[in-house]
Amino acid sequence: MPEQVLIYSRFPKAMMVRIGQRYDLMDAAGKPPNDMFSAGQLAGVRAMITAGGTPLGAEVIDTLPALQAIVCYGTGYDGVDLAAAARRNIAVGNSPAANASSVADIAMTLMLAVTRRLLPADDYVRSGNWSGAKPSPLMKPQPGNPGRRVGVYGMGEIGRRIAARAAAFEMDVAYYSRSRHDVPYRYVPSLEALVEWCSVLMIAVRAGADTHHAIDAQMLRKLGADGYIVNISRGSVIDQDALVAALTDKTIAGAGLDVYQTEPHAPDALTAFANVVLTPHIGGHTLDSHVAMQNCVMANLDAFFAGKALPYPVK
């Protein structure tokens, strides 16, 4: 009989098909498990799958007395109460680097779209203004990529791939992270210095207490009127109210965002700017990335149920 695994977060059913062929999945559909299942049904659950950004605190963990493994579908694990898991000796795993290339691709796509004003350009054609020879201030020439200064905040697997792509576009790349890495890019000793130096700030740092609102009003002023910000990390890294104010006051030139303070993100002041490009947290949403993430999830579950250490533990 296959082992039971609780699905805690709400996932599209297609993402769980391969995993469901190996395990008996109990789908909580994003609701508290004890709302969906009886205490008796939850009593024997030893492993769960969650999305890293979904809040998973001690109050939920404690409804699962036999829980021994939390497996995150994806790279992130910021929603998991690691201290609560540690108190229970619960192993926590994730899918490191499984979607890094796809996320780096969307970062570059957002950067190119906002700096080259692709959405206003698309509208210029569709509206008939181009064929009608109507002038548009948004169609003024913009700086090109060669020599553009790109600052990467965070030099993990995603940050490295962003940097490599930016370098291939003939951009000048520098980075800041908690430690220096053996990479062919300039290391800047502080986030403030990186923001002051760059013309595009790429946020690729993990979410956590130390990065919460790291990009605030002061940082946005340092980025300046010619600066752009691209975030493919977590919405919590940017003070979103400060970002809206900076866009309103033209403190910065524009933004490309795949992640938000609250998700899904409803239309609001942020969505009204022509110099902001928005995507619905699709950085890792490619077929190959999902296969890779599922492979990591199943490898972690296989090892756990075999009594072995997780091959992809959260460290």
C-alpha positions as CSV (number, residue, x, y, z in Angstrom):
1,M,0.0,0.0,0.0
2,P,1.4,3.4,-0.9
3,E,2.5,5.8,1.8
4,Q,0.1,8.6,2.7
5,V,1.2,12.2,2.0
6,L,-0.8,15.3,2.9
7,I,-0.9,18.1,0.3
8,Y,-1.1,21.3,2.4
9,S,-1.0,24.1,-0.1
10,R,-3.4,24.5,-3.0
11,F,-1.8,23.1,-6.1
12,P,-3.3,22.6,-9.6
13,K,-4.1,18.9,-9.9
14,A,-1.8,18.5,-12.9
15,M,1.2,19.3,-10.7
16,M,0.4,16.4,-8.4
17,V,-0.3,13.7,-11.0
18,R,3.2,12.2,-11.1
19,I,3.5,12.3,-7.3
20,G,0.1,10.8,-6.9
21,Q,1.2,7.8,-9.0
22,R,3.7,7.0,-6.2
23,Y,1.9,8.1,-3.0
24,D,-1.6,8.1,-1.5
25,L,-2.3,11.9,-1.5
26,M,-4.6,13.6,0.9
27,D,-5.4,16.9,-0.6
28,A,-6.4,19.7,1.9
29,A,-6.9,22.1,-1.1
30,G,-5.2,24.9,0.8
31,K,-7.5,24.7,3.8
32,P,-6.5,23.8,7.4
33,P,-6.1,20.0,7.4
34,N,-8.4,19.5,10.4
35,D,-11.1,21.2,8.4
36,M,-10.8,18.7,5.6
37,F,-9.9,15.5,7.5
38,S,-10.8,14.0,10.9
39,A,-8.2,13.7,13.7
40,G,-8.1,10.0,13.0
41,Q,-7.3,10.5,9.4
42,L,-4.5,13.0,10.3
43,A,-3.1,10.9,13.1
44,G,-0.9,8.7,10.9
45,V,0.3,11.4,8.4
46,R,4.1,11.4,8.5
47,A,4.9,13.6,5.5
48,M,3.4,16.7,3.8
49,I,3.9,18.7,0.6
50,T,3.6,22.5,0.8
51,A,4.4,25.5,-1.3
52,G,7.3,27.3,0.3
53,G,5.5,30.6,0.5
54,T,2.4,29.3,2.1
55,P,2.3,30.1,5.9
56,L,2.8,26.9,7.8
57,G,3.0,27.5,11.5
58,A,3.2,25.6,14.7
59,E,-0.6,25.6,15.0
60,V,-1.0,23.6,11.8
61,I,2.1,21.4,12.4
62,D,0.7,20.4,15.8
63,T,-2.5,19.0,14.3
64,L,-0.3,16.3,12.8
65,P,1.2,14.3,15.7
66,A,3.1,11.8,13.5
67,L,4.5,14.4,11.1
68,Q,8.2,13.9,10.4
69,A,8.8,15.5,7.0
70,I,7.8,18.7,5.4
71,V,8.7,18.8,1.7
72,C,8.5,22.1,-0.2
73,Y,7.5,22.1,-3.8
74,G,9.9,24.7,-5.2
75,T,13.0,26.5,-3.9
76,G,11.4,28.7,-1.3
77,Y,10.6,27.7,2.3
78,D,10.0,31.1,3.9
79,G,6.4,30.2,4.9
80,V,7.5,27.2,7.0
81,D,8.0,27.8,10.7
82,L,11.5,26.2,10.8
83,A,11.8,26.6,14.6
84,A,8.5,24.8,15.2
85,A,9.7,22.0,12.8
86,A,13.0,21.8,14.6
87,R,11.3,21.5,18.0
88,R,9.5,18.4,16.7
89,N,12.7,17.1,14.9
90,I,10.7,17.3,11.6
91,A,12.9,17.3,8.5
92,V,12.3,20.1,6.0
93,G,13.3,19.7,2.3
94,N,12.9,21.8,-0.8
95,S,13.7,21.8,-4.6
96,P,16.9,23.8,-4.8
97,A,17.8,25.2,-8.2
98,A,15.0,23.2,-9.9
99,N,13.4,26.3,-11.4
100,A,16.4,28.6,-11.3
101,S,16.8,28.9,-15.1
102,S,13.1,29.6,-15.6
103,V,13.1,32.3,-12.9
104,A,16.2,33.9,-14.3
105,D,14.5,34.0,-17.7
106,I,11.5,35.8,-16.4
107,A,13.7,38.3,-14.6
108,M,15.4,39.1,-17.9
109,T,12.1,39.3,-19.7
110,L,10.7,41.7,-17.1
111,M,13.9,43.8,-17.3
112,L,13.8,44.0,-21.1
113,A,10.0,44.7,-21.2
114,V,10.2,47.6,-18.8
115,T,13.4,49.2,-20.0
116,R,12.4,48.9,-23.7
117,R,8.8,49.8,-22.9
118,L,7.4,46.8,-24.7
119,L,3.9,47.1,-23.3
120,P,3.4,50.7,-24.4
121,A,5.0,49.8,-27.7
122,D,2.5,46.9,-28.1
123,D,-0.4,49.2,-27.3
124,Y,1.0,51.8,-29.8
125,V,0.6,49.3,-32.6
126,R,-2.7,47.8,-31.5
127,S,-4.4,51.1,-30.9
128,G,-3.6,52.4,-34.4
129,N,-1.5,55.3,-33.1
130,W,1.6,54.1,-35.0
131,S,-0.2,53.7,-38.3
132,G,-2.0,57.0,-37.6
133,A,1.4,58.7,-37.0
134,K,0.3,59.9,-33.6
135,P,3.3,61.0,-31.5
136,S,3.8,59.2,-28.2
137,P,6.2,60.3,-25.4
138,L,6.6,56.7,-24.4
139,M,8.2,55.9,-27.7
140,K,11.2,58.1,-27.2
141,P,14.6,56.2,-27.6
142,Q,15.7,54.5,-24.4
143,P,19.2,53.5,-23.3
144,G,20.3,50.2,-24.7
145,N,21.8,47.2,-22.9
146,P,25.6,47.4,-23.6
147,G,27.2,49.0,-20.6
148,R,23.9,49.0,-18.5
149,R,24.8,48.5,-14.8
150,V,22.9,45.6,-13.4
151,G,23.0,44.9,-9.7
152,V,22.0,41.5,-8.5
153,Y,20.9,41.3,-4.9
154,G,21.5,37.7,-3.9
155,M,24.0,35.3,-5.6
156,G,22.3,31.9,-5.1
157,E,21.4,29.7,-8.0
158,I,18.9,32.1,-9.5
159,G,21.2,35.1,-9.0
160,R,24.0,33.4,-10.8
161,R,21.8,32.6,-13.7
162,I,20.5,36.2,-13.9
163,A,24.0,37.5,-13.8
164,A,25.1,35.2,-16.6
165,R,22.2,36.2,-18.8
166,A,22.9,39.9,-18.1
167,A,26.5,39.5,-18.9
168,A,25.6,37.9,-22.2
169,F,23.6,41.1,-23.0
170,E,26.9,43.0,-22.6
171,M,25.8,44.5,-19.3
172,D,28.1,45.4,-16.4
173,V,27.2,43.1,-13.5
174,A,27.8,43.5,-9.8
175,Y,26.3,41.8,-6.8
176,Y,25.7,41.9,-3.1
177,S,25.0,38.9,-0.9
178,R,25.8,37.9,2.7
179,S,29.1,36.4,1.5
180,R,31.4,36.6,-1.5
181,H,31.2,33.9,-4.1
182,D,33.6,32.5,-6.7
183,V,31.9,34.2,-9.6
184,P,33.2,36.5,-12.4
185,Y,31.2,39.5,-11.2
186,R,32.1,42.5,-9.0
187,Y,31.3,42.1,-5.4
188,V,29.9,45.2,-3.7
189,P,30.2,45.2,0.1
190,S,26.7,46.6,1.0
191,L,23.2,46.7,-0.5
192,E,23.3,50.5,-0.3
193,A,26.4,50.7,-2.4
194,L,24.9,48.2,-4.9
195,V,21.7,50.2,-5.3
196,E,23.6,53.5,-5.7
197,W,25.8,51.9,-8.4
198,C,23.3,50.1,-10.6
199,S,20.7,51.2,-13.0
200,V,18.7,48.0,-12.8
201,L,18.4,46.2,-9.4
202,M,17.5,42.5,-9.7
203,I,16.2,41.1,-6.5
204,A,17.1,37.4,-6.2
205,V,17.5,37.1,-2.4
206,R,15.7,34.7,-0.2
207,A,12.8,36.0,1.8
208,G,13.3,36.2,5.6
209,A,13.3,38.5,8.6
210,D,16.7,39.9,7.5
211,T,15.4,40.8,4.0
212,H,11.9,42.0,4.9
213,H,11.4,45.5,3.3
214,A,15.2,45.6,2.6
215,I,14.2,47.8,-0.4
216,D,12.4,50.7,1.3
217,A,11.9,54.4,0.4
218,Q,15.5,55.3,1.2
219,M,16.8,52.6,-1.1
220,L,14.5,53.6,-3.9
221,R,15.8,57.1,-3.7
222,K,19.3,55.7,-4.0
223,L,18.3,53.8,-7.1
224,G,17.2,57.1,-8.6
225,A,15.1,58.6,-11.4
226,D,16.9,56.5,-14.1
227,G,16.8,53.3,-12.1
228,Y,14.6,50.2,-12.5
229,I,13.8,47.4,-10.1
230,V,12.9,43.8,-11.0
231,N,11.7,41.4,-8.3
232,I,11.4,37.6,-8.9
233,S,12.1,36.7,-5.2
234,R,9.3,37.4,-2.7
235,G,7.1,40.5,-2.4
236,S,8.1,41.0,1.2
237,V,11.6,42.2,0.1
238,I,10.2,45.4,-1.2
239,D,8.1,47.9,0.8
240,Q,5.3,48.0,-1.7
241,D,3.7,51.2,-0.4
242,A,7.1,52.9,-0.8
243,L,7.4,51.5,-4.3
244,V,4.0,52.9,-5.3
245,A,5.1,56.3,-3.9
246,A,8.4,56.1,-5.7
247,L,6.6,55.4,-9.0
248,T,4.1,58.1,-8.4
249,D,6.7,60.7,-7.7
250,K,9.0,59.4,-10.5
251,T,11.7,58.7,-7.9
252,I,12.5,55.7,-10.1
253,A,12.0,55.0,-13.8
254,G,10.0,51.8,-13.5
255,A,9.6,48.2,-12.2
256,G,9.1,44.6,-13.4
257,L,7.4,42.4,-10.8
258,D,6.6,38.7,-10.7
259,V,5.9,38.7,-6.9
260,Y,3.9,40.9,-4.6
261,Q,3.2,41.7,-1.0
262,T,-0.1,39.8,-1.2
263,E,-0.9,37.2,-3.8
264,P,-2.9,36.9,-6.0
265,H,-2.5,40.6,-6.6
266,A,-5.7,42.5,-7.3
267,P,-5.8,45.7,-9.5
268,D,-4.7,48.7,-7.5
269,A,-2.5,51.7,-7.7
270,L,0.5,49.5,-8.6
271,T,-1.3,48.1,-11.6
272,A,-2.1,51.5,-13.1
273,F,1.5,52.5,-14.1
274,A,2.5,52.3,-17.7
275,N,6.1,51.9,-16.6
276,V,5.5,48.8,-14.6
277,V,5.4,45.3,-16.1
278,L,3.5,42.7,-14.0
279,T,3.4,38.9,-14.2
280,P,1.4,36.5,-11.9
281,H,4.3,34.7,-10.1
282,I,5.1,32.6,-13.1
283,G,8.9,32.7,-12.8
284,G,9.2,28.9,-12.2
285,H,6.1,28.0,-14.1
286,T,7.5,26.1,-17.1
287,L,7.0,22.4,-17.9
288,D,10.7,21.6,-17.4
289,S,10.8,23.4,-14.1
290,H,7.8,21.5,-12.8
291,V,9.3,18.2,-13.8
292,A,12.5,19.1,-12.0
293,M,10.6,20.3,-8.9
294,Q,8.5,17.1,-8.8
295,N,11.7,15.0,-9.1
296,C,13.1,16.8,-6.0
297,V,9.8,16.3,-4.1
298,M,9.7,12.6,-4.9
299,A,13.4,12.1,-4.1
300,N,12.9,13.7,-0.7
301,L,9.8,11.6,0.0
302,D,11.4,8.4,-1.3
303,A,14.4,9.0,1.0
304,F,12.3,9.8,4.0
305,F,10.0,6.8,3.7
306,A,13.1,4.6,3.2
307,G,14.5,5.9,6.5
308,K,17.3,7.9,4.9
309,A,18.3,11.6,5.1
310,L,16.6,14.0,2.7
311,P,18.8,14.5,-0.4
312,Y,17.6,18.1,-0.6
313,P,17.3,19.4,2.9
314,V,16.7,23.0,3.9
315,K,20.0,24.1,5.5
